[in-house]
């Protein structure tokens, strides 16, 4: 018996030893991982914002917390997003939201005997150019543009990107003393320019410079592709790794392509590399909204130029810059909620009428047309207040109400006097194309109209100008002028996109 018990104990000893070793190993791994997690929390703790937590001087001899580690750089928290449907950092660098065109550039009617008022003869407002310099030159030639004769050029944004010569378009606009507004493409390129100066995610702070991406600081400061950059590059001896000579612009584009923090903005960074510092500064100074003002004795009352659109009933100074540069339609949360409630009420009434179980009734039993008809009936009878669409949310997509329709309705129904109505000239919507206001029975425009001038030049369609002229006879007239465009290099195969 004792011999059998001894043999059993000897057989269990290896099992017990294995269990003890396994327990010890598990205990060791658990505490090792806990220590790693604590270290990670210390290394990646977010920095306090200076506004939220003012710095406090540490008393001499004070005991520091055990996790204090000032040698580890802290990642700043992401800045709050600006209003809109795009994740864009806030507009900290936006110098001008609203600007006024100098009054001496606005054409006004002359006297009855034909003597001019001394003001410029014409405003030439051009739609989205998108780097298409040759069509822009042809358009200006077609309208007989003469700056010295009193003509003034305004471009509705998106001078750059997509087409082959963004730098050439900006250079031409600057040489002509043109005005312009910031479009979504200018905004993206300027954001990319800022991001090229930091190795952190845009919007988190940090300023490690372009060298963090392997980009020569000279190419950014001098402007890649500029004569100054070329001279600076020529002074440097070629490195041993260079197998063949390449332009600074090509080298820049290659480095930008390798940048791991580009977040899909390689094209915008390429545009940055093609622009000089002076051109980038000119773009950065562009306003989001340009107020031209009222042209007397014409339907162009309180004329405003923007890139994409405006929300009706909101003053220019209170418009959301992102929306003005990106919006196409308006959505109404109140309207959608009201439609959903009316639909549920109609479905419930239908259930009671046919006396069937709710799970047998399809959600599509009440159509959208029935809901609209019921809403119209309730509005006529005063059962529903017709103010459910007072709150409008601008969106970039096309699944809402066209903002120009809402604008026309607001001007017609809520602005009593013609002289108080606001006329808007815009671009941005190549898919919709040229969009001109309707005229009345006497072929006259209604004050408060909208003019959409993006006719898809970069996609091989047309470049359009609205020409407003103060004639020698003392009146104001306007016309629409087009030129045909060859398809831009970046636009090939993508007709109809924005």
C-alpha positions in Angstrom: 0.0 0.0 0.0 2.7 2.5 1.0 4.7 1.6 -2.1 1.7 2.3 -4.3 1.1 5.7 -2.6 4.7 6.6 -3.0 4.6 5.8 -6.7 1.4 8.0 -7.1 3.1 10.9 -5.4 6.1 10.6 -7.7 3.9 10.6 -10.8 2.1 13.8 -9.6 5.3 15.8 -8.9 6.0 16.7 -12.5 2.5 17.8 -13.0 2.6 20.0 -9.9 5.9 21.5 -11.0 4.5 22.3 -14.4 1.5 24.0 -12.8 3.7 26.1 -10.5 5.9 27.2 -13.4 2.9 28.1 -15.6 1.4 30.2 -12.8 4.7 32.0 -12.2 5.0 32.7 -16.0 1.5 34.1 -16.2 2.1 36.3 -13.2 5.3 37.7 -14.7 3.7 38.4 -18.1 0.7 40.2 -16.5 2.8 42.6 -14.6 5.2 43.2 -17.5 2.3 44.2 -19.8 0.8 46.4 -17.1 4.2 48.2 -16.8 4.2 48.7 -20.6 0.7 50.2 -20.6 1.7 52.6 -17.9 4.7 53.7 -19.8 2.6 54.2 -23.0 0.1 56.3 -21.1 3.0 58.5 -19.9 4.6 58.8 -23.4 1.3 59.7 -25.2 -0.6 61.7 -22.7 -2.3 64.7 -24.4 -1.0 68.2 -23.7 -3.2 70.7 -22.0 -4.4 73.5 -24.2 -2.9 76.9 -23.0 -6.4 78.3 -22.9 -7.8 75.5 -20.8 -4.8 75.1 -18.4 -2.5 78.1 -17.9 1.0 77.1 -17.1 1.8 77.0 -13.3 5.3 77.6 -12.0 6.6 74.6 -10.0 7.8 75.4 -6.5 11.4 74.8 -5.8 11.9 71.5 -4.0 8.4 70.4 -4.7 8.0 66.7 -5.2 7.2 65.8 -8.8 4.5 63.2 -9.6 5.9 59.8 -10.3 4.6 59.9 -13.9 6.1 63.3 -14.7 8.2 63.2 -17.9 8.9 66.5 -19.5 11.4 65.0 -21.8 8.7 63.3 -23.9 7.0 65.6 -26.4 3.3 65.6 -26.0 0.9 65.4 -28.9 -1.5 68.3 -28.9 -5.2 67.4 -29.0 -7.0 67.9 -32.3 -8.6 71.3 -32.8 -12.4 71.3 -33.0 -13.7 71.0 -36.5 -15.3 74.0 -38.2 -19.0 73.9 -39.1 -19.9 71.9 -42.2 -19.7 68.4 -43.5 -15.9 68.2 -44.0 -13.2 67.5 -41.4 -11.4 70.8 -41.9 -9.2 72.4 -39.3 -10.5 75.7 -38.0 -9.9 78.9 -40.0 -7.1 80.3 -37.8 -5.2 81.6 -40.9 -8.1 83.1 -42.8 -7.3 86.8 -43.2 -10.4 87.9 -45.0 -13.9 86.4 -44.8 -15.7 89.4 -46.3 -14.0 92.1 -48.4 -15.5 95.1 -50.3 -14.5 95.9 -53.9 -13.3 99.5 -54.0 -16.1 101.7 -55.3 -13.9 103.2 -58.0 -13.8 99.7 -59.7 -17.6 99.4 -59.8 -19.2 100.5 -63.1 -22.1 102.9 -62.6 -24.4 104.7 -65.1 -23.1 107.9 -66.6 -25.0 111.1 -67.2 -27.7 111.5 -69.8 -25.4 113.3 -72.3 -23.1 110.3 -72.4 -20.3 111.8 -70.3 -18.9 109.0 -68.2 -18.8 109.1 -64.4 -15.0 108.5 -64.4 -15.5 105.0 -63.1 -14.3 101.8 -64.9 -16.3 100.8 -67.9 -16.8 97.1 -67.2 -16.6 94.2 -64.7 -15.6 90.9 -66.2 -16.6 88.1 -63.8 -15.1 84.7 -64.9 -16.1 81.2 -63.7 -13.9 78.4 -62.5 -10.6 78.4 -64.4 -8.8 75.4 -62.8 -5.4 76.1 -64.2 -6.6 76.6 -67.8 -4.5 79.6 -68.7 -4.9 79.5 -72.5 -8.7 79.5 -72.5 -8.6 82.4 -69.9 -6.4 84.4 -72.3 -8.7 83.7 -75.2 -11.7 84.7 -73.2 -10.1 88.0 -72.2 -9.2 88.6 -75.8 -12.7 87.9 -76.9 -14.3 90.4 -74.6 -11.5 93.0 -75.5 -10.3 93.2 -71.9 -8.3 96.4 -71.3 -7.2 97.1 -67.7 -6.0 100.5 -68.8 -9.4 101.2 -70.3 -11.2 100.7 -67.0 -12.0 97.0 -67.1 -11.7 95.0 -63.9 -11.4 91.2 -63.7 -13.0 89.1 -61.0 -12.6 85.3 -60.8 -15.1 83.2 -58.7 -12.5 81.0 -57.1 -10.9 77.7 -58.2 -8.2 79.4 -60.3 -6.0 76.4 -59.5 -5.8 72.6 -59.5 -6.9 70.0 -62.1 -5.6 71.9 -65.1 -2.1 72.1 -66.5 -1.0 75.6 -65.4 -2.2 76.7 -62.0 0.9 79.0 -61.6 0.3 80.6 -64.9 -3.3 81.4 -64.1 -2.4 83.0 -60.8 0.5 84.9 -62.4 -1.9 86.3 -65.1 -4.5 87.3 -62.5 -1.9 89.1 -60.4 -0.5 90.9 -63.4 -4.0 92.2 -64.4 -4.7 93.4 -60.8 -7.7 91.0 -60.7 -9.9 90.3 -57.7 -11.0 86.8 -56.8 -12.5 84.8 -53.9 -11.1 81.7 -52.2 -12.6 78.5 -53.6 -12.5 75.0 -52.1 -9.4 74.3 -54.3 -7.5 77.3 -53.0 -8.5 76.4 -49.5 -7.2 72.8 -49.9 -3.9 74.0 -51.4 -3.3 76.5 -48.7 -4.0 73.8 -46.1 -1.6 71.5 -47.8 1.0 74.3 -47.7 0.6 74.6 -44.0 0.7 70.8 -43.6 4.0 70.7 -45.4 5.6 72.7 -42.6 4.7 70.2 -39.9 5.2 66.5 -39.3 2.1 66.3 -37.0 -1.4 65.7 -38.3 -2.8 69.0 -39.7 -4.6 70.8 -36.9 -2.6 69.4 -34.0 0.1 72.1 -33.9 3.7 71.3 -34.4 6.2 73.1 -36.6 9.0 70.8 -37.6 9.4 72.2 -41.1 9.4 70.5 -44.5 12.7 68.8 -43.7 10.6 66.3 -41.7 9.3 65.0 -45.0 12.7 65.1 -46.7 11.7 68.3 -48.6 14.4 70.9 -49.1 13.5 74.1 -47.1 14.8 76.2 -50.0 12.3 74.7 -52.4 9.4 75.8 -50.1 10.8 79.2 -49.1 11.9 80.1 -52.7 9.1 78.3 -54.4 9.8 75.1 -56.3 10.1 75.7 -60.0 10.8 79.4 -59.5 13.9 81.1 -60.9 15.2 81.7 -57.4 14.9 78.1 -56.5 16.6 77.0 -59.7 19.6 79.3 -58.9 19.8 77.9 -55.4 19.7 74.4 -56.7 22.4 75.1 -59.3 24.8 76.3 -56.6 24.6 72.9 -54.8 26.9 70.1 -56.1 25.0 67.0 -57.3 24.9 64.1 -54.8 26.4 60.8 -55.6 23.0 59.1 -55.5 21.7 61.2 -58.4 21.7 59.0 -61.4 20.4 61.7 -63.8 19.5 65.5 -63.6 15.9 66.3 -62.7 14.0 69.5 -62.3 13.4 70.8 -58.8 9.7 70.5 -59.4 9.9 66.8 -60.3 12.1 66.2 -57.3 9.6 68.0 -55.1 6.7 66.0 -56.5 8.6 62.8 -55.8 9.3 63.7 -52.2 5.7 64.8 -51.7 4.6 61.4 -53.0 6.6 59.7 -50.4 5.3 61.8 -47.5 3.4 59.5 -45.2 1.3 62.3 -43.7 -0.2 63.6 -46.9 -3.6 62.2 -46.2 -4.5 62.1 -49.9 -3.5 65.7 -50.7 -0.6 64.8 -53.0 -2.2 66.7 -55.8 -2.6 69.8 -53.7 1.0 69.5 -52.5 2.1 69.3 -56.1 0.2 72.6 -56.8 2.0 74.2 -53.8 5.3 73.1 -55.3 4.4 74.9 -58.5 3.5 78.2 -56.9 5.9 80.9 -55.8 5.8 82.3 -52.3 4.3 85.5 -53.7 1.5 83.6 -55.5 0.7 81.6 -52.3 0.6 84.8 -50.3 -1.8 86.3 -52.9 -4.1 83.3 -52.7 -4.0 83.4 -48.9 -5.2 87.0 -49.0 -8.3 86.3 -51.1 -11.6 86.8 -49.3 -14.3 84.1 -49.1 -17.0 86.7 -49.9 -16.4 89.7 -52.2 -19.0 92.5 -51.9 -19.3 94.5 -55.1 -22.2 96.6 -54.0 -25.2 97.9 -55.9 -24.8 98.9 -59.5 -27.4 101.6 -59.9 -30.2 101.5 -62.5 -29.6 97.7 -62.9 -30.9 94.4 -61.5 -27.5 93.9 -59.8 -28.5 95.0 -56.3 -26.1 94.3 -53.5 -24.0 92.2 -55.8 -21.8 89.5 -54.1 -19.3 87.1 -55.6 -18.6 83.8 -53.8 -17.3 80.4 -55.0 -20.0 77.9 -54.1 -23.1 79.5 -52.4 -24.7 81.2 -49.5 -27.4 80.4 -47.0 -30.5 82.6 -47.4 -31.3 85.0 -44.6 -27.7 85.0 -43.1 -25.6 88.1 -43.2 -22.3 87.8 -45.1 -20.3 88.3 -42.0 -22.1 85.4 -40.3 -21.9 82.9 -43.2 -19.9 79.7 -42.5 -16.7 80.0 -44.6 -16.6 76.3 -45.3 -20.1 76.4 -46.6 -19.5 79.4 -48.9 -16.6 77.5 -50.5 -18.2 74.0 -50.7 -22.0 73.9 -50.5 -24.3 72.9 -53.3 -27.6 72.2 -51.6 -29.5 72.8 -48.3 -31.0 70.2 -46.0 -33.7 71.0 -43.5 -33.6 68.8 -40.3 -37.0 70.2 -39.2 -38.6 69.4 -42.5 -37.3 65.8 -42.5 -38.5 65.3 -38.9 -41.9 66.7 -39.9 -42.2 64.4 -42.9 -41.3 61.4 -40.7 -44.0 62.3 -38.2 -46.7 62.8 -40.8 -45.7 59.5 -42.4 -46.0 57.7 -39.1 -49.4 59.3 -38.5 -50.7 58.3 -42.0 -49.4 54.7 -41.5 -51.2 54.4 -38.1 -54.4 55.7 -39.6 -54.1 53.2 -42.4 -53.6 50.4 -39.9 -56.7 51.3 -38.1 -58.6 51.7 -41.3 -57.9 48.2 -42.7 -57.6 46.6 -39.2 -54.5 44.6 -39.9 -51.5 43.9 -37.8 -48.6 46.4 -37.9 -46.2 43.7 -38.9 -48.1 43.1 -42.1 -47.9 46.7 -43.2 -44.9 47.6 -45.3 -43.0 50.7 -44.4 -43.5 51.8 -47.9 -47.3 51.6 -47.7 -47.4 55.4 -47.4 -45.6 57.0 -50.3 -43.5 60.2 -50.3 -46.1 61.7 -52.6 -48.8 61.0 -50.1 -46.8 62.6 -47.3 -46.2 65.8 -49.4 -49.9 66.0 -50.3 -50.9 65.7 -46.6 -48.4 68.3 -45.6 -49.7 70.7 -48.3 -53.2 70.1 -47.1 -52.3 70.8 -43.5 -50.4 74.0 -44.5 -53.5 75.3 -46.3 -55.7 74.6 -43.4 -53.3 76.0 -40.9 -52.8 72.7 -39.0 -49.0 72.8 -39.5 -46.9 76.0 -39.3 -45.1 76.6 -42.6 -41.9 77.4 -40.9 -40.3 74.0 -40.5 -37.6 74.9 -43.0 -36.3 78.0 -41.2 -33.1 76.1 -40.2 -31.1 75.2 -43.2 -27.9 73.1 -43.2 -25.6 73.7 -46.1 -24.1 70.5 -47.5 -21.6 69.7 -50.3 -23.7 66.9 -51.8 -26.7 67.1 -54.1 -29.3 65.3 -52.0 -30.9 68.5 -50.6 -32.6 71.5 -52.1 -30.6 73.5 -54.6 -29.4 76.5 -52.7 -30.2 78.9 -55.5 -33.9 77.8 -55.4 -34.0 78.5 -51.7 -32.2 81.9 -52.3 -34.8 82.9 -55.0 -37.7 82.0 -52.7 -36.3 83.9 -49.8 -35.6 87.0 -51.9 -39.1 86.9 -53.4 -41.1 86.1 -50.2 -39.2 87.8 -47.5 -37.4 90.8 -48.9 -40.0 93.4 -49.8 -38.0 96.0 -51.5 -36.0 95.4 -54.7 -33.1 97.6 -53.5 -32.6 95.3 -50.5 -32.3 92.1 -52.4 -28.9 90.4 -52.9 -27.6 89.2 -56.2 -25.0 86.4 -56.1 -22.5 85.3 -58.7 -20.9 81.9 -58.0 -19.1 78.9 -59.6 -18.2 75.4 -58.2 -20.9 73.3 -59.8 -19.6 72.0 -63.1 -22.0 69.2 -63.2 -25.0 71.6 -63.2 -23.1 73.9 -65.6 -24.0 77.4 -66.6 -27.0 78.5 -64.6 -28.6 81.8 -65.5 -31.7 83.5 -63.9 -35.0 83.6 -65.7 -36.3 87.0 -67.0 -39.7 88.5 -66.7 -42.2 89.2 -69.5 -40.3 92.3 -70.5 -37.0 90.3 -70.6 -35.7 92.0 -67.5 -33.9 90.3 -64.6 -35.4 90.3 -61.1 -33.2 91.8 -58.4 -31.8 89.2 -56.1 -31.0 86.7 -58.9 -28.1 84.2 -59.0 -25.6 83.6 -61.8 -23.7 80.2 -61.9 -20.7 80.5 -64.1 -18.9 77.2 -63.8 -19.3 75.8 -67.3 -16.7 73.0 -67.0 -13.7 74.4 -68.8 -11.3 71.9 -67.4 -13.5 69.1 -68.6 -13.4 70.2 -72.2 -16.5 72.4 -72.2 -16.5 76.2 -71.9 -15.1 79.0 -69.9 -17.7 81.7 -69.2 -17.7 85.4 -68.3 -20.4 87.7 -67.1 -19.6 91.2 -68.4 -21.4 94.1 -66.7 -20.9 97.3 -68.7 -21.5 101.0 -68.0 -22.2 102.3 -71.6 -21.5 105.7 -73.0 -25.2 106.2 -73.2 -25.5 106.2 -69.5 -27.1 102.9 -68.9 -26.0 99.5 -67.5 -26.1 96.3 -69.6 -24.7 92.8 -69.3 -23.9 89.9 -71.5 -22.6 86.3 -71.2 -19.5 85.4 -73.2 -18.0 81.9 -73.7 -14.9 80.3 -75.3 -14.4 76.7 -75.9 -11.9 74.8 -73.9 -9.6 71.8 -74.6 -9.8 69.2 -71.9 -7.3 69.8 -69.1 -4.7 67.3 -68.4 -6.0 66.5 -64.9 -9.6 66.5 -66.1 -9.3 63.7 -68.7 -11.8 61.0 -68.2 -13.7 62.8 -65.4 -16.2 65.0 -67.2 -18.9 66.4 -65.1 -17.2 66.2 -61.7 -16.9 69.3 -59.5 
